[in-house]
Amino acid sequence: MGFPRSLVYLDAFGTGVPPDPRPFLFVALAAVLLAGPYLVSFDVISLRTAYAGAALLLVGSIAAWVTWHATGHGAFLSGGPAPASGGGGHSHGSQNTVFLILSHFDTEPVEGAIKLVETAAIVLFVTLLRMDPAVVTGGRQATAEQTEASES
């Protein structure tokens, strides 16, 4: 969803705020999340850093989604009416943020499903951070030391 829309919105540069900055953020988030396994496999970052970073990125994604909807679909970006997000945007007035977000699970089921998957991924990454033997015991170095000790 983000990549095709970001190509369309590239035309908006130079004319002010893009109608919807989320596609650019989606592409950046996906690139960073997809780079994680590559960086871990080549020992650029540790598993601990990858798990913590992925969880924080997904928490940030959910927080940005809530902020986007709670602030009138990005109206704060342009200082006026909400940028076009699916047909001109709209305002929710002073609706309670919790009820506002719950209503988006009903009116935007794909977004709701994505946020549920992101929440599950956060739980998974935090669980791996706390319980993955490669993280808890110190990773590959500990495994190599254990191998040497068992050979002796």
C-alpha positions as a Markdown table, in Angstrom:
| # | Residue | x | y | z |
|---|---|---|---|---|
| 1 | Met | 0.0 | 0.0 | 0.0 |
| 2 | Gly | 2.7 | 2.5 | 0.9 |
| 3 | Phe | 5.0 | 2.1 | -2.1 |
| 4 | Pro | 2.6 | 2.8 | -4.9 |
| 5 | Arg | 1.0 | 5.7 | -3.0 |
| 6 | Ser | 4.4 | 7.2 | -2.1 |
| 7 | Leu | 5.2 | 7.3 | -5.9 |
| 8 | Val | 2.0 | 9.1 | -6.6 |
| 9 | Tyr | 2.6 | 11.6 | -3.7 |
| 10 | Leu | 6.1 | 12.4 | -4.9 |
| 11 | Asp | 4.5 | 14.9 | -7.2 |
| 12 | Ala | 3.3 | 16.8 | -4.1 |
| 13 | Phe | 6.8 | 17.8 | -3.1 |
| 14 | Gly | 7.4 | 21.4 | -3.7 |
| 15 | Thr | 3.8 | 22.3 | -3.3 |
| 16 | Gly | 3.7 | 22.0 | 0.5 |
| 17 | Val | 2.7 | 19.1 | 2.7 |
| 18 | Pro | 2.0 | 15.9 | 0.8 |
| 19 | Pro | -1.7 | 15.0 | 1.0 |
| 20 | Asp | -0.9 | 12.1 | 3.2 |
| 21 | Pro | 2.7 | 11.4 | 4.5 |
| 22 | Arg | 1.9 | 7.9 | 5.8 |
| 23 | Pro | 2.9 | 6.1 | 2.6 |
| 24 | Phe | 6.5 | 7.4 | 3.0 |
| 25 | Leu | 6.5 | 6.3 | 6.6 |
| 26 | Phe | 5.1 | 2.9 | 5.7 |
| 27 | Val | 7.9 | 2.3 | 3.2 |
| 28 | Ala | 10.6 | 3.5 | 5.7 |
| 29 | Leu | 9.2 | 1.3 | 8.4 |
| 30 | Ala | 9.1 | -1.8 | 6.1 |
| 31 | Ala | 12.6 | -1.1 | 4.9 |
| 32 | Val | 13.9 | -0.9 | 8.5 |
| 33 | Leu | 12.0 | -4.0 | 9.6 |
| 34 | Leu | 13.2 | -6.0 | 6.6 |
| 35 | Ala | 16.8 | -4.9 | 7.1 |
| 36 | Gly | 16.8 | -6.3 | 10.6 |
| 37 | Pro | 17.3 | -10.0 | 9.7 |
| 38 | Tyr | 20.0 | -9.1 | 7.2 |
| 39 | Leu | 21.8 | -7.0 | 9.8 |
| 40 | Val | 21.6 | -9.7 | 12.4 |
| 41 | Ser | 22.7 | -12.5 | 10.0 |
| 42 | Phe | 25.9 | -10.5 | 9.2 |
| 43 | Asp | 26.5 | -9.6 | 12.9 |
| 44 | Val | 26.0 | -5.9 | 12.3 |
| 45 | Ile | 23.6 | -5.7 | 15.2 |
| 46 | Ser | 22.9 | -8.2 | 18.0 |
| 47 | Leu | 19.7 | -10.2 | 18.4 |
| 48 | Arg | 18.9 | -8.2 | 21.5 |
| 49 | Thr | 19.1 | -4.9 | 19.6 |
| 50 | Ala | 17.0 | -6.3 | 16.8 |
| 51 | Tyr | 14.3 | -7.6 | 19.0 |
| 52 | Ala | 14.2 | -4.3 | 21.1 |
| 53 | Gly | 14.4 | -2.2 | 18.0 |
| 54 | Ala | 11.6 | -4.0 | 16.2 |
| 55 | Ala | 9.3 | -3.8 | 19.2 |
| 56 | Leu | 10.0 | -0.1 | 19.6 |
| 57 | Leu | 9.4 | 0.5 | 15.9 |
| 58 | Leu | 6.0 | -1.3 | 16.0 |
| 59 | Val | 5.0 | 0.6 | 19.2 |
| 60 | Gly | 5.9 | 3.8 | 17.3 |
| 61 | Ser | 3.8 | 2.7 | 14.4 |
| 62 | Ile | 0.7 | 2.1 | 16.6 |
| 63 | Ala | 1.3 | 5.4 | 18.5 |
| 64 | Ala | 1.6 | 7.2 | 15.1 |
| 65 | Trp | -1.6 | 5.6 | 13.9 |
| 66 | Val | -3.5 | 6.6 | 17.1 |
| 67 | Thr | -2.1 | 10.2 | 16.8 |
| 68 | Trp | -3.0 | 10.4 | 13.2 |
| 69 | His | -6.7 | 9.5 | 13.9 |
| 70 | Ala | -6.9 | 11.4 | 17.2 |
| 71 | Thr | -5.7 | 14.7 | 15.6 |
| 72 | Gly | -8.2 | 14.7 | 12.7 |
| 73 | His | -6.2 | 12.7 | 10.2 |
| 74 | Gly | -3.2 | 14.9 | 10.1 |
| 75 | Ala | -4.8 | 18.3 | 10.3 |
| 76 | Phe | -2.0 | 19.4 | 12.5 |
| 77 | Leu | 0.4 | 19.0 | 9.6 |
| 78 | Ser | -1.2 | 21.6 | 7.4 |
| 79 | Gly | -2.6 | 23.9 | 10.1 |
| 80 | Gly | -6.0 | 23.8 | 8.5 |
| 81 | Pro | -8.4 | 21.1 | 7.2 |
| 82 | Ala | -7.2 | 17.6 | 7.3 |
| 83 | Pro | -5.1 | 16.5 | 4.3 |
| 84 | Ala | -6.7 | 14.2 | 1.9 |
| 85 | Ser | -6.8 | 10.7 | 3.4 |
| 86 | Gly | -9.3 | 8.8 | 1.5 |
| 87 | Gly | -11.4 | 11.7 | 0.3 |
| 88 | Gly | -10.6 | 14.9 | 2.1 |
| 89 | Gly | -10.1 | 13.6 | 5.6 |
| 90 | His | -12.5 | 14.3 | 8.4 |
| 91 | Ser | -12.6 | 15.3 | 12.0 |
| 92 | His | -13.9 | 13.3 | 15.0 |
| 93 | Gly | -14.5 | 16.4 | 17.1 |
| 94 | Ser | -14.0 | 15.7 | 20.8 |
| 95 | Gln | -14.7 | 12.0 | 20.7 |
| 96 | Asn | -12.9 | 9.9 | 23.4 |
| 97 | Thr | -9.6 | 8.6 | 21.9 |
| 98 | Val | -10.3 | 5.0 | 23.0 |
| 99 | Phe | -13.7 | 5.0 | 21.4 |
| 100 | Leu | -12.3 | 6.7 | 18.3 |
| 101 | Ile | -9.7 | 4.0 | 17.8 |
| 102 | Leu | -12.2 | 1.2 | 18.5 |
| 103 | Ser | -14.5 | 2.7 | 15.9 |
| 104 | His | -11.7 | 2.6 | 13.4 |
| 105 | Phe | -11.4 | -1.2 | 13.9 |
| 106 | Asp | -15.0 | -1.4 | 12.7 |
| 107 | Thr | -14.9 | 1.2 | 9.9 |
| 108 | Glu | -11.4 | 0.3 | 8.7 |
| 109 | Pro | -11.0 | -3.5 | 9.3 |
| 110 | Val | -7.8 | -3.8 | 7.3 |
| 111 | Glu | -6.1 | -1.1 | 9.4 |
| 112 | Gly | -7.5 | -2.8 | 12.5 |
| 113 | Ala | -6.1 | -6.2 | 11.4 |
| 114 | Ile | -2.7 | -4.7 | 10.7 |
| 115 | Lys | -2.7 | -3.1 | 14.2 |
| 116 | Leu | -3.6 | -6.4 | 15.8 |
| 117 | Val | -0.7 | -8.1 | 13.9 |
| 118 | Glu | 1.6 | -5.4 | 15.0 |
| 119 | Thr | 0.5 | -5.8 | 18.6 |
| 120 | Ala | 1.1 | -9.6 | 18.3 |
| 121 | Ala | 4.5 | -8.9 | 16.8 |
| 122 | Ile | 5.4 | -6.6 | 19.7 |
| 123 | Val | 4.4 | -9.3 | 22.2 |
| 124 | Leu | 6.5 | -11.8 | 20.2 |
| 125 | Phe | 9.6 | -9.6 | 20.1 |
| 126 | Val | 9.4 | -8.8 | 23.8 |
| 127 | Thr | 9.0 | -12.5 | 24.6 |
| 128 | Leu | 12.0 | -13.3 | 22.4 |
| 129 | Leu | 14.0 | -10.5 | 24.0 |
| 130 | Arg | 13.3 | -12.1 | 27.4 |
| 131 | Met | 13.4 | -15.8 | 26.6 |
| 132 | Asp | 15.5 | -16.5 | 23.4 |
| 133 | Pro | 18.5 | -18.6 | 24.6 |
| 134 | Ala | 20.7 | -16.8 | 22.1 |
| 135 | Val | 19.9 | -13.5 | 23.9 |
| 136 | Val | 19.7 | -14.7 | 27.4 |
| 137 | Thr | 23.0 | -16.7 | 27.3 |
| 138 | Gly | 24.9 | -14.1 | 25.3 |
| 139 | Gly | 24.3 | -15.5 | 21.8 |
| 140 | Arg | 26.9 | -17.1 | 19.6 |
| 141 | Gln | 29.8 | -16.3 | 21.8 |
| 142 | Ala | 28.3 | -18.3 | 24.7 |
| 143 | Thr | 27.5 | -21.2 | 22.4 |
| 144 | Ala | 31.1 | -21.3 | 21.2 |
| 145 | Glu | 32.4 | -21.2 | 24.7 |
| 146 | Gln | 30.0 | -24.0 | 25.7 |
| 147 | Thr | 31.2 | -26.1 | 22.7 |
| 148 | Glu | 34.8 | -25.7 | 23.7 |
| 149 | Ala | 34.1 | -26.6 | 27.3 |
| 150 | Ser | 32.2 | -29.7 | 26.3 |
| 151 | Glu | 35.1 | -30.8 | 24.0 |
| 152 | Ser | 37.6 | -30.6 | 26.9 |
